[in-house]
């Protein structure tokens, strides 16, 4: 936000420098990020004075040059050689003296030096308008009024503006400071505490009066919740033309391009008082003004000549034929002021901040008006700002006020009541502030003290301070005005050593992240907001479990993710499309679910591997990543976490084409596998992607348990392998179930360590290589027992799955 110091001094008379003022504003919480010099004419015409041409004679050696003597207010006139055809004796002209720097409209610098032109001495330059940077006119020298005194600085005559502009980093809660008046209020409070007592000077509207009642435009507000206050007045007989230089300079200083006197006045009052205004061409209003919402799908063309499709919740300013303006956001093309306008309807209103914010986001619009309405303006100055603007328009555009002010304000927005306890002030601030100082600060902030007791104060907060509604907010106001730098602090540093758990989440994450980095993985951080339709890619995810945003920025960011898979695949697809197809990514993140029992957040570690395992090199050939390499990486992480005795089971999630899961008892630790082709196709990925999903919440619980000791088995385990030829539709899950049903006691682990499908196998067949770990806790297994179990397993596989031993 840009604040003009000259403008600010219209509210507070101060002899402080801009730097001193900026320091105080920053201490008050209105951080001044920089101070920029502004000059309405570059160089501010320093060194340019009024000259009186005493003589003008033809140059002896040049037909187009003339030799002049000019009085510039010094004891001796100076000689200047001039090439302008219109220069003549007796004129008052602008003279750039020796050493002056001039700038044209493009900012090109010209240094005036003493010199000779065709043998004749020249001690300055008589200037044209374009040479001074005032316009593009170069028809001849600029001739001034005869009454001017030679030697008078031209900057004084032309009212050249020299200003200093504060760039303030305004925090979103400070809606009250979104104007020069708001900043002046804070500045007065800060100066008051420094025993400087400036008066806050506000523009007077006492001379507002209705001239005639010849153009009445009625107004109706159909939804007073969306438009709690609506004011308007008509002004007739105006002349739309450029604004005077003082108004243009005020607007240019804060980065606003002047348009015409009507629009410029509305912008001026907006930045002066913080109240947005809008002027309608009264001749384009059919019947009365109606403030309402319209049907969804209604088309409306805004001032930027873009046709927009309205939403049913968009508040519109309409007449009896249709919309004229998006309330508080943007005007309409067909109702705005132009050079042919001779009467206007001037609007000043207070609109619901949430409604304006949603409408502005919905249409991708951000204007000075919506910026203020979104944060909450002062509803008490709606009529005052309207009068202020009407008076200025009459002064600058002529005309007459031709109607009474419409003021629809059915339910007044009340001030806030707060009880302040002195003990709480001292406790929060950490230092006792004198009670009289507290009262002085509150009064300077226009906070009314209703009651006083030994314990505290009963206060009324102005309604425009939307950020001050609780006792803690009042304490914050006291502290920022009192000054954070004025709070004493102890030079003694106290510290305690906290008992830090070995299994704190961040420690475990850092350890695993370091290990993954050593394997060539890169950490990613995806947005937790995603498309709600992603859940349709898996039957394990439910659409009704989506956590939806009430005010989404877009449809693609309207739901919290239920799985880390899809946001990870977005990153994979993004990289592949940019020729980075060999990827190893990991993310620590959360999934979000709206369960029947309430909202749930679950933490995960996700891994993604795709493309070649190692970069191409002359020392080794490229080898694509495969399931077993990925499985080894996952098992390495599990081992690093110190988790043992996991049981391998088939995956339950349908996002995997092939995969396995590791369980601790009945709880899932991690599932991994190859992502299904249809899901990859959705993300336009044509290469295999391996995905692992760690249940991080359970892992933290698992490794935080006290260490349990179990006697190591005294008797050895035995491994036996089987290679089975199966139908391609047969899953590892079906094999796993049959094996468990066949032998529940002695078979400890069942693993799939190879899958083959292709050459030398019948069509529709695949080969599974399985390992079985057998162990008896009480004795050594004999070959007869082992063979009996393996024969029984083989027999059941053949009977139930049609398996053939390879």
C-alpha positions as a printed Julia matrix, in Angstrom:
806×3 Matrix{Float64}:
   0.0     0.0     0.0
   1.34    3.41   -1.04
   0.87    6.45    1.2
   1.79    9.99    0.1
   3.51   11.99    2.85
   2.18   15.3     1.49
  -1.32   13.83    1.52
  -0.81   12.47    5.02
   0.16   15.94    6.22
  -3.25   17.23    5.16
  -4.62   15.18    8.1
  -1.8    15.85   10.57
   0.28   19.01   10.51
   3.81   17.85   11.24
   7.34   19.1    10.74
   8.78   15.6    11.12
  10.93   14.29    8.29
   9.65   11.39    6.2
  12.29    9.12    7.76
  11.17    9.98   11.31
   7.55    9.39   10.38
   8.41    6.08    8.69
  10.24    4.89   11.81
   7.23    5.62   14.01
   4.79    3.98   11.59
   6.95    0.84   11.52
   7.03    0.77   15.34
   3.23    1.01   15.28
   2.96   -2.1    13.1
   2.51   -0.32    9.76
   5.85   -1.46    8.4
   7.35    1.02    5.95
   9.24   -1.16    3.48
  10.65    1.78    1.55
  10.41    5.52    0.84
  10.23    6.61   -2.79
  10.72   10.14   -4.09
   7.94   11.45   -6.33
   8.15   14.49   -8.57
   5.28   15.43  -10.87
   7.96   16.63  -13.28
  11.28   14.81  -13.16
  13.94   17.05  -11.69
  11.19   19.32  -10.29
  12.41   22.13  -12.64
  15.18   23.01  -10.2
  17.27   25.82  -11.71
  14.48   26.94  -14.07
  13.35   30.53  -13.41
  11.16   33.18  -14.99
  13.08   35.37  -17.46
  12.15   38.71  -19.02
  13.37   39.01  -22.63
  14.8    42.54  -22.82
  16.19   42.43  -26.37
  15.94   40.03  -29.28
  18.18   40.43  -32.36
  19.03   38.27  -35.34
  22.23   36.19  -35.07
  24.86   37.65  -37.45
  26.05   34.25  -38.65
  22.82   32.16  -38.58
  19.47   32.93  -40.17
  17.42   30.84  -37.72
  19.12   31.89  -34.47
  18.5    34.97  -32.36
  20.57   36.65  -29.68
  18.6    37.68  -26.6
  19.36   39.43  -23.37
  17.25   38.15  -20.51
  16.63   39.46  -17.02
  16.51   36.5   -14.61
  16.33   38.54  -11.41
  20.06   38.99  -11.01
  22.04   42.23  -11.08
  23.13   41.76  -14.69
  21.04   40.38  -17.58
  22.43   37.35  -19.35
  22.87   36.6   -23.05
  21.16   33.53  -24.49
  21.24   32.28  -28.07
  17.76   30.94  -28.97
  16.53   29.13  -32.06
  12.77   29.43  -31.44
  10.85   31.32  -34.1
   8.39   32.82  -31.6
  10.87   34.4   -29.2
  10.48   38.18  -28.93
  11.4    41.11  -26.71
   8.99   41.81  -23.85
   8.09   38.14  -23.27
   8.23   36.34  -19.92
   9.81   32.94  -20.58
  11.2    29.92  -18.65
  14.98   30.03  -18.49
  17.15   27.04  -17.56
  20.24   28.48  -15.88
  23.79   27.12  -16.07
  24.07   23.72  -14.26
  20.36   22.9   -14.55
  19.39   19.33  -15.45
  16.34   19.0   -17.69
  14.45   15.81  -18.5
  12.11   15.24  -21.42
   9.0    13.0   -21.32
  11.16    9.9   -21.88
  13.44   10.87  -18.97
  16.45   11.74  -21.16
  18.72   14.14  -19.27
  20.08   17.41  -20.69
  22.71   19.37  -18.69
  22.72   23.13  -19.36
  26.27   24.4   -19.86
  27.86   27.71  -20.73
  28.92   27.72  -24.35
  29.22   29.44  -27.71
  26.82   29.01  -30.59
  28.16   30.18  -33.95
  30.63   32.39  -32.14
  28.15   34.0   -29.77
  28.18   33.32  -26.01
  25.09   31.62  -24.54
  24.52   31.44  -20.74
  21.43   29.27  -20.45
  18.44   28.12  -22.44
  14.98   29.53  -23.1
  12.78   26.42  -22.97
   9.85   24.91  -24.8
   7.27   22.77  -22.97
   8.71   19.44  -24.17
  12.22   20.47  -23.08
  10.87   20.98  -19.55
   9.08   17.62  -19.61
   5.67   19.29  -19.34
   4.19   18.02  -22.63
   5.11   16.93  -26.16
   4.64   20.45  -27.53
   7.68   21.79  -29.44
   5.99   24.49  -31.53
   8.13   27.13  -29.87
   9.29   28.45  -26.53
   6.84   28.53  -23.63
   5.5    32.06  -23.12
   4.46   32.9   -19.54
   2.11   35.52  -18.08
   3.37   39.11  -18.2
   2.66   39.67  -14.49
   5.34   37.21  -13.32
   8.47   38.52  -11.58
  11.84   37.67  -13.19
  13.85   35.19  -11.12
  10.79   33.44   -9.66
  11.33   29.62   -9.65
   9.08   28.09  -12.3
   8.28   25.15   -9.98
   6.34   27.52   -7.69
   4.27   28.91  -10.54
   3.41   25.53  -12.06
   2.82   23.89   -8.63
   5.3    21.1    -9.24
   4.74   18.37   -6.69
   7.67   17.1    -4.62
   6.56   14.21   -2.46
   7.83   11.21   -0.54
   5.79    8.03   -0.79
   5.76    5.29    1.87
   5.45    1.69    0.7
   3.64    0.07    3.65
   3.47   -3.7     4.05
  -0.06   -3.79    5.4
  -1.06   -6.95    7.26
  -4.51   -8.38    6.36
  -6.0    -7.66    9.8
  -5.42   -3.9     9.58
  -8.46   -3.02    7.49
  -8.72    0.29    9.39
  -5.4     1.49    7.97
  -6.22    1.08    4.27
  -6.36    4.84    3.68
  -4.5     8.05    4.43
  -7.03    8.79    7.17
  -6.43    5.37    8.76
  -2.65    5.82    8.7
  -3.05    9.33   10.12
  -5.09    7.95   13.05
  -2.29    5.55   13.93
   0.35    8.23   13.48
  -1.54   10.55   15.83
  -1.71    7.81   18.49
   2.05    7.22   18.25
   2.88   10.93   18.35
   0.56   11.47   21.33
   2.56    8.98   23.39
   5.69   10.97   22.52
   4.0    14.07   24.0
   3.34   15.54   20.57
  -0.34   16.34   20.34
  -1.32   16.93   16.72
  -4.9    17.57   15.68
  -6.49   15.06   13.3
  -7.91   17.24   10.52
 -10.69   15.58    8.53
 -12.3    17.03    5.39
 -15.37   19.14    6.12
 -18.71   18.34    4.46
 -20.72   21.1     6.14
 -21.3    22.87    2.83
 -23.04   19.85    1.3
 -26.55   20.8     0.24
 -29.15   19.73   -2.29
 -29.4    22.34   -5.06
 -32.48   20.94   -6.79
 -34.62   17.83   -6.54
 -34.98   17.23  -10.28
 -33.35   13.78  -10.7
 -34.46   11.25   -8.13
 -33.32    7.64   -8.56
 -34.83    5.27   -6.01
 -32.93    2.28   -4.62
 -34.02   -1.07   -3.22
 -31.79   -3.54   -1.35
 -33.21   -7.06   -1.56
 -30.58   -8.71    0.64
 -29.52   -6.54    3.57
 -27.16   -9.26    4.83
 -25.03   -8.88    1.71
 -25.49   -5.07    1.58
 -26.05   -3.82    5.16
 -25.78   -0.16    4.09
 -26.38    1.5     0.73
 -26.21    5.24   -0.03
 -26.58    7.22   -3.23
 -27.13   10.69   -4.65
 -27.52   12.23   -8.12
 -25.44   15.08   -9.56
 -26.55   16.75  -12.8
 -25.06   19.22  -15.26
 -21.48   17.98  -14.89
 -18.7    18.28  -17.45
 -16.39   15.28  -17.75
 -12.83   16.5   -18.4
  -9.26   15.96  -17.16
  -8.67   16.59  -13.46
  -6.65   19.58  -12.21
  -2.93   19.04  -11.7
  -3.14   18.82   -7.89
  -5.54   15.87   -8.07
  -3.59   14.15  -10.82
  -0.38   14.53   -8.81
  -1.98   13.02   -5.69
  -3.07    9.96   -7.67
   0.16    9.62   -9.66
   2.18    9.69   -6.43
   0.48    6.5    -5.22
   0.64    4.79   -8.61
  -2.83    5.51  -10.02
  -3.24    6.76  -13.58
  -5.71    9.67  -13.78
  -8.69    9.14  -16.12
 -11.17   11.99  -15.77
 -12.42   14.28  -13.02
 -15.34   12.0   -11.98
 -13.4     8.74  -11.78
 -10.42   10.52  -10.24
 -12.58   11.92   -7.42
 -13.91    8.44   -6.57
 -10.33    7.1    -6.5
  -9.18   10.09   -4.44
 -11.86    9.59   -1.76
 -11.17    5.83   -1.77
  -7.52    6.39   -0.84
  -8.28    9.38    1.35
 -10.98    7.84    3.57
 -10.91    4.14    2.68
 -14.49    4.16    1.31
 -14.93    2.75   -2.22
 -17.34    4.69   -4.43
 -18.82    4.1    -7.86
 -20.29    6.57  -10.35
 -22.97    5.45  -12.81
 -24.05    7.4   -15.86
 -27.56    8.36  -14.69
 -28.92    8.37  -18.26
 -28.11    4.64  -18.56
 -30.09    3.65  -15.45
 -33.54    2.31  -16.27
 -35.96    2.91  -13.42
 -34.59    2.36   -9.94
 -31.41    0.82   -8.53
 -31.89   -2.74   -7.23
 -29.18   -4.41   -5.12
 -29.64   -8.17   -5.46
 -28.22  -11.46   -6.68
 -29.13  -12.71  -10.16
 -29.65  -16.12  -11.74
 -26.61  -18.33  -12.18
 -25.33  -18.23  -15.75
 -26.33  -14.61  -16.39
 -23.84  -12.96  -18.77
 -22.36   -9.58  -17.86
 -19.7    -7.46  -19.61
 -17.37   -5.57  -17.24
 -15.36   -2.39  -17.81
 -12.41   -4.41  -19.18
 -14.68   -5.56  -22.05
 -14.72   -9.18  -20.82
 -17.99  -11.09  -20.75
 -18.32  -12.89  -17.42
 -20.72  -15.62  -16.34
 -22.31  -14.66  -13.04
 -22.83  -16.97  -10.07
 -26.05  -17.08   -8.13
 -24.23  -15.72   -5.04
 -22.69  -12.71   -6.8
 -24.17   -9.48   -5.44
 -25.04   -7.13   -8.3
 -26.09   -3.51   -8.65
 -28.97   -3.66  -11.14
 -31.64   -1.51  -12.66
 -35.05   -2.72  -13.81
 -33.56   -4.17  -17.01
 -30.52   -6.02  -15.64
 -27.07   -5.81  -13.99
 -25.03   -2.6   -14.03
 -22.09   -3.47  -11.8
 -20.56   -6.32   -9.78
 -21.1    -4.88   -6.31
 -17.89   -3.86   -4.61
 -15.7    -5.46   -7.27
 -15.94   -4.1   -10.82
 -18.13   -1.79  -12.87
 -20.07   -2.64  -15.99
 -19.1    -1.54  -19.5
 -22.51   -0.11  -20.37
 -23.13    2.01  -17.27
 -19.79    3.74  -16.73
 -18.94    7.41  -17.01
 -17.57    8.71  -20.34
 -16.9    12.08  -21.98
 -20.58   12.42  -22.94
 -21.93   11.92  -19.41
 -23.74   14.96  -17.96
 -25.43   13.42  -14.91
 -24.36   10.67  -12.52
 -25.69    8.48   -9.74
 -22.95    8.32   -7.1
 -22.92    5.19   -4.94
 -21.37    4.65   -1.51
 -22.03    1.36    0.3
 -20.94   -1.19    2.84
 -20.98   -4.76    1.46
 -20.51   -8.06    3.27
 -16.74   -8.82    3.25
 -17.13  -12.59    2.78
 -19.51  -12.14   -0.17
 -17.15   -9.71   -1.91
 -14.14  -11.95   -1.28
 -15.85  -14.96   -2.82
 -17.07  -13.01   -5.84
 -13.64  -11.48   -6.48
 -11.94  -14.89   -6.25
 -14.64  -16.51   -8.39
 -14.04  -14.07  -11.25
 -10.29  -13.66  -10.76
 -10.64   -9.93  -10.07
  -8.64   -7.85   -7.6
  -9.43   -4.15   -7.48
  -8.76   -1.36   -4.99
 -12.44   -1.52   -4.04
 -12.59   -5.29   -3.54
  -9.32   -5.18   -1.58
 -11.0    -2.93    0.99
 -14.48   -4.46    1.0
 -12.97   -7.95    1.5
 -11.23   -6.87    4.7
 -14.07   -4.77    6.09
 -14.44   -1.01    5.78
 -15.95    1.53    8.17
 -19.72    1.44    7.78
 -20.09    4.65    9.78
 -18.48    6.86    7.1
 -20.53    5.64    4.13
 -22.66    8.8     3.96
 -19.79   11.09    4.98
 -17.59    9.81    2.11
 -20.5    10.25   -0.32
 -20.87   13.9     0.69
 -17.12   14.45    0.46
 -17.04   13.06   -3.09
 -20.14   15.0    -4.16
 -18.61   18.3    -2.99
 -15.37   17.58   -4.88
 -17.26   16.65   -8.05
 -19.18   19.92   -7.92
 -15.91   21.82   -7.53
 -14.12   20.04  -10.37
 -16.91   19.14  -12.8
 -19.54   21.76  -12.08
 -23.17   20.7   -11.89
 -25.7    20.56   -9.1
 -26.75   17.99   -6.5
 -30.23   17.04   -7.69
 -31.55   14.58   -5.11
 -31.62   13.87   -1.42
 -29.19   11.23   -0.21
 -30.59    7.7    -0.2
 -29.39    5.91    2.93
 -30.68    2.34    3.35
 -29.33    1.18    6.72
 -31.98   -1.03    8.39
 -29.74   -2.55   11.06
 -26.9    -0.45   12.41
 -23.56   -2.21   12.8
 -22.82   -1.87   16.5
 -19.53   -1.11   18.2
 -17.85   -3.85   20.24
 -17.78   -3.94   24.04
 -14.69   -5.26   25.81
 -13.67   -5.42   29.49
  -9.95   -4.86   30.03
  -8.25   -6.22   33.14
  -5.06   -4.43   34.22
  -3.54   -7.64   35.61
  -3.99   -9.35   32.23
  -2.28   -6.42   30.51
   0.75   -6.69   32.78
   0.8   -10.48   32.56
   0.69  -10.59   28.75
   3.11   -7.71   28.16
   5.46   -8.8    30.93
   5.85   -5.29   32.29
   3.6    -2.98   34.25
   2.38   -0.03   32.2
   0.94    2.91   34.15
  -2.85    2.98   34.14
  -2.93    6.57   32.91
  -0.7     5.63   30.0
  -3.08    2.8    29.09
  -6.03    5.19   29.12
  -4.09    7.73   27.05
  -3.27    5.1    24.42
  -6.85    3.86   24.21
  -8.29    7.35   23.84
  -5.75    8.18   21.11
  -6.98    5.09   19.22
 -10.59    6.34   19.45
 -11.45    3.51   21.86
 -14.03    4.87   24.28
 -13.56    4.31   28.01
 -17.05    3.75   29.46
 -16.2     2.74   33.01
 -13.14    2.79   35.25
 -12.33    0.63   38.28
  -9.25   -0.42   40.18
  -9.29   -3.76   38.33
  -9.76   -2.51   34.81
 -11.73   -0.62   32.19
 -15.02   -1.06   30.34
 -14.39   -0.18   26.69
 -16.3     0.4    23.46
 -14.34   -0.42   20.31
 -15.24    1.43   17.08
 -16.91   -0.9    14.58
 -14.28   -0.11   11.94
 -11.66   -1.9    14.08
 -12.75   -5.34   12.92
  -9.5    -6.8    14.26
 -10.12   -5.65   17.87
 -12.97   -7.61   19.45
 -11.38   -9.36   22.44
  -9.4    -8.34   25.47
  -6.22   -9.84   24.0
  -6.7    -7.68   20.89
  -6.91   -4.55   23.05
  -3.71   -5.56   24.86
  -2.0    -5.96   21.5
  -3.12   -2.43   20.55
  -1.72   -1.05   23.83
   1.57   -2.82   23.27
   2.11   -1.73   19.66
   1.41    1.94   20.49
   3.44    1.81   23.72
   6.26    0.36   21.65
   7.8    -3.1    21.6
  11.19   -1.43   21.92
  10.13    0.12   25.22
   9.58   -3.26   26.9
  12.45   -4.16   29.2
  13.92   -7.61   29.1
  16.25   -9.42   31.41
  19.89   -9.88   30.44
  19.84  -13.21   32.25
  19.21  -16.18   29.98
  17.38  -19.11   31.52
  17.23  -22.45   29.77
  16.06  -25.91   30.65
  17.12  -29.21   29.19
  14.06  -31.04   28.0
  13.75  -34.78   27.99
  13.82  -35.6    24.3
  12.54  -38.97   23.23
  14.74  -41.13   21.02
  11.74  -41.81   18.8
  10.53  -38.26   18.21
   8.93  -37.97   14.78
  11.3   -35.4    13.32
  14.35  -37.42   14.38
  13.05  -40.56   12.7
  12.1   -38.59    9.59
  15.57  -37.04    9.35
  17.21  -40.42    9.75
  15.11  -42.07    7.02
  15.39  -39.02    4.74
  19.2   -39.19    5.02
  19.15  -42.87    4.13
  16.88  -42.29    1.13
  19.11  -39.45   -0.06
  22.05  -41.83    0.02
  20.06  -44.14   -2.29
  19.58  -41.31   -4.79
  16.09  -40.22   -3.71
  14.9   -36.62   -3.77
  12.37  -35.33   -1.25
   9.2   -33.76   -2.65
   6.44  -31.78   -0.97
   3.11  -31.95   -2.8
   0.04  -29.82   -2.16
  -2.44  -31.42    0.24
  -5.21  -29.89   -1.88
  -6.1   -31.91   -4.95
  -8.87  -32.93   -7.36
 -11.87  -34.56   -5.7
 -12.27  -36.9    -8.71
  -9.0   -38.72   -7.95
 -10.87  -40.96   -5.5
 -12.71  -42.48   -8.47
  -9.45  -44.13   -9.58
  -9.59  -46.55   -6.64
 -12.48  -48.47   -5.12
 -10.7   -48.34   -1.76
 -11.25  -44.57   -1.62
 -14.75  -43.2    -1.03
 -16.09  -39.99   -2.51
 -18.15  -39.27    0.59
 -14.92  -39.32    2.65
 -13.54  -36.28    0.77
 -12.77  -33.21    2.87
 -14.0   -30.42    0.59
 -12.98  -26.74    0.66
 -15.77  -24.23    1.35
 -14.06  -21.56   -0.77
 -11.73  -23.37   -3.23
  -9.33  -21.44   -5.45
 -10.14  -23.85   -8.29
 -11.71  -27.25   -8.91
  -8.22  -28.78   -9.08
  -7.59  -27.61   -5.49
 -10.99  -28.21   -3.94
 -10.44  -31.36   -1.8
  -7.9   -32.62    0.72
  -6.1   -35.69   -0.59
  -7.1   -39.15    0.63
  -3.93  -40.72   -0.75
  -0.39  -39.52   -1.44
  -0.3   -41.58   -4.65
  -2.04  -39.16   -6.99
  -0.16  -36.01   -5.99
   3.04  -38.03   -6.38
   2.02  -39.21   -9.86
   1.37  -35.58  -10.8
   5.03  -34.84   -9.96
   6.2   -37.96  -11.85
   4.17  -36.98  -14.94
   5.42  -33.38  -14.75
   9.05  -34.55  -14.74
   8.62  -37.15  -17.47
   6.99  -34.57  -19.75
  10.14  -32.47  -19.29
  12.55  -35.28  -20.27
  13.38  -36.26  -16.7
  12.18  -39.85  -16.76
  14.53  -41.51  -14.23
  13.08  -40.64  -10.84
  13.39  -41.58   -7.2
  11.09  -39.46   -5.03
   9.86  -39.6    -1.45
   7.45  -37.53    0.63
   6.43  -37.31    4.27
   2.82  -36.14    4.17
  -0.71  -36.6     5.42
  -3.95  -37.96    4.02
  -7.29  -36.52    5.11
 -10.64  -38.25    5.54
 -14.11  -37.2     6.6
 -15.19  -40.43    8.3
 -18.64  -41.03    9.82
 -16.97  -40.8    13.23
 -15.26  -37.48   12.41
 -12.28  -36.04   10.6
  -9.07  -38.1    10.43
  -5.5   -37.21    9.47
  -3.03  -40.02    8.8
   0.68  -39.54    8.23
   2.5   -41.46    5.5
   5.87  -41.94    3.9
   5.49  -42.49    0.17
   8.17  -43.66   -2.27
   8.09  -43.42   -6.08
  10.61  -45.08   -8.4
  10.45  -45.11  -12.2
  12.82  -45.29  -15.15
  16.43  -46.48  -14.99
  18.06  -47.4   -11.72
  21.38  -45.73  -12.57
  22.32  -42.94  -14.97
  23.8   -43.88  -18.32
  27.59  -44.3   -18.17
  30.38  -45.96  -20.13
  31.19  -48.1   -17.08
  27.75  -49.68  -16.8
  24.75  -50.16  -19.02
  21.36  -48.69  -18.13
  19.15  -51.05  -16.19
  15.47  -50.31  -15.59
  14.25  -50.29  -12.02
  12.31  -53.43  -11.16
  10.02  -54.69   -8.46
  12.69  -56.59   -6.57
  15.12  -53.69   -6.46
  12.28  -51.55   -5.11
  11.3   -54.24   -2.61
  14.9   -54.31   -1.38
  14.84  -50.53   -0.84
  11.65  -50.8     1.2
  13.04  -53.64    3.32
  16.21  -51.61    3.96
  14.08  -48.79    5.38
  12.13  -51.25    7.52
  15.4   -52.65    8.87
  16.72  -49.13    9.5
  13.63  -48.47   11.61
  14.46  -51.54   13.65
  11.19  -53.28   12.81
  11.46  -57.07   12.71
   9.32  -60.12   12.38
   6.97  -58.65    9.81
   4.55  -60.89    8.03
   4.17  -60.74    4.26
   0.61  -60.66    2.94
  -1.06  -59.75   -0.35
  -1.87  -56.07   -0.88
  -5.44  -54.96   -0.24
  -5.31  -51.7    -2.24
  -6.47  -51.9    -5.84
  -4.01  -49.23   -7.0
  -1.36  -51.96   -7.41
  -1.11  -54.33  -10.37
   1.34  -56.53   -8.51
   2.4   -55.97   -4.95
   2.91  -57.18   -1.42
   2.23  -55.82    2.05
   4.07  -56.12    5.35
   2.08  -56.46    8.55
   2.88  -56.45   12.23
   0.1   -58.59   13.62
  -3.09  -57.26   12.06
  -1.69  -53.76   11.44
  -0.36  -52.67    8.06
   3.2   -51.32    8.11
   3.84  -50.78    4.4
   2.42  -51.88    1.07
   4.31  -51.66   -2.19
   4.04  -52.64   -5.79
   3.59  -51.58   -9.39
   0.92  -48.95  -10.02
  -1.92  -50.19  -12.24
  -1.74  -49.26  -15.92
  -5.19  -47.53  -16.04
  -4.09  -45.15  -13.24
  -0.8   -44.41  -15.02
  -2.71  -43.77  -18.25
  -4.88  -41.18  -16.45
  -1.7   -39.23  -15.7
  -0.29  -39.84  -19.22
   2.55  -42.0   -17.85
   3.71  -44.75  -20.23
   6.46  -46.33  -18.09
   6.22  -48.48  -14.97
   6.0   -46.66  -11.63
   6.72  -48.4    -8.33
   4.95  -47.0    -5.29
   5.29  -47.71   -1.57
   3.03  -46.36    1.15
   4.3   -46.54    4.75
   1.78  -46.24    7.59
   3.89  -43.7     9.46
   1.5   -43.28   12.39
   1.68  -46.99   13.17
   5.45  -47.08   12.57
   5.99  -44.38   15.22
   3.77  -46.3    17.6
   5.59  -49.53   16.82
   9.11  -48.22   17.37
   8.14  -46.21   20.46
   7.09  -49.34   22.35
   9.37  -50.62   25.05
  11.89  -53.14   23.85
  10.61  -56.67   24.31
  12.99  -59.59   24.69
  12.21  -62.99   23.26
  14.37  -66.04   23.46
  15.98  -66.89   20.15
  14.78  -70.16   18.65
  17.1   -73.02   19.54
  16.19  -74.96   16.45
  17.0   -74.0    12.87
  14.57  -72.77   10.25
  14.35  -74.45    6.87
  13.69  -72.86    3.46
  12.06  -74.68    0.57
  11.23  -73.15   -2.82
   8.56  -74.0    -5.36
   8.31  -72.82   -9.0
   4.69  -73.05  -10.15
   3.16  -72.57  -13.6
  -0.19  -70.8   -13.12
  -2.95  -69.06  -15.01
  -2.1   -65.38  -15.56
  -5.17  -64.35  -13.51
  -3.98  -66.21  -10.41
  -2.88  -63.85   -7.63
  -0.29  -64.22   -4.91
  -3.13  -63.64   -2.44
  -4.85  -66.89   -3.45
  -1.58  -68.83   -3.1
  -0.98  -67.23    0.29
  -4.42  -68.24    1.61
  -4.06  -71.86    0.47
  -0.61  -72.14    2.06
  -1.86  -70.74    5.38
  -4.84  -73.1     5.41
  -2.61  -76.07    4.59
  -0.12  -75.55    7.43
  -0.8   -72.92   10.13
   1.88  -73.85   12.7
   5.16  -74.71   10.99
   5.03  -72.42    7.95
   6.39  -69.12    9.29
   6.85  -67.04    6.12
   5.63  -67.16    2.53
   7.36  -64.95   -0.02
   7.15  -64.34   -3.75
  10.64  -63.75   -5.14
  10.17  -64.04   -8.91
   7.45  -63.61  -11.52
   7.98  -64.54  -15.15
   5.64  -64.24  -18.1
   6.75  -64.41  -21.74
   8.98  -66.55  -23.92
   8.83  -70.37  -23.53
   5.58  -70.2   -21.54
   2.16  -71.03  -22.85
  -0.1   -68.11  -23.68
  -2.21  -67.13  -20.66
   0.32  -68.61  -18.22
   2.87  -67.16  -15.8
   5.51  -68.54  -13.46
   5.67  -67.77   -9.74
   8.77  -68.59   -7.68
   7.81  -68.97   -4.02
   9.85  -69.46   -0.86
   8.54  -71.08    2.34
  10.25  -70.75    5.74
   9.47  -73.67    8.08
  10.41  -73.87   11.75
   9.41  -75.78   14.89
  10.01  -74.0    18.21
  10.38  -77.27   20.09
  12.58  -79.48   17.9
  14.53  -79.8    14.7
  12.36  -80.61   11.7
  13.14  -83.88    9.95
  13.34  -84.35    6.18
  10.26  -86.52    6.38
   8.22  -83.75    8.05
   9.46  -81.11    5.6
   8.75  -83.27    2.55
   5.29  -84.09    3.85
   4.41  -80.38    4.26
   5.79  -79.43    0.83
   3.96  -82.33   -0.86
   0.72  -81.3     0.79
   1.23  -77.68   -0.33
   1.96  -78.75   -3.9
  -1.08  -81.02   -3.94
  -3.41  -78.24   -2.76
  -2.0   -75.75   -5.3
  -2.58  -78.29   -8.09
  -6.1   -79.13   -6.9
  -7.39  -75.59   -6.24
  -5.38  -73.48   -8.71
  -4.45  -75.94  -11.43
  -0.79  -75.26  -10.73
   1.95  -77.29  -12.4
   5.37  -77.75  -10.84
   8.12  -76.46  -13.14
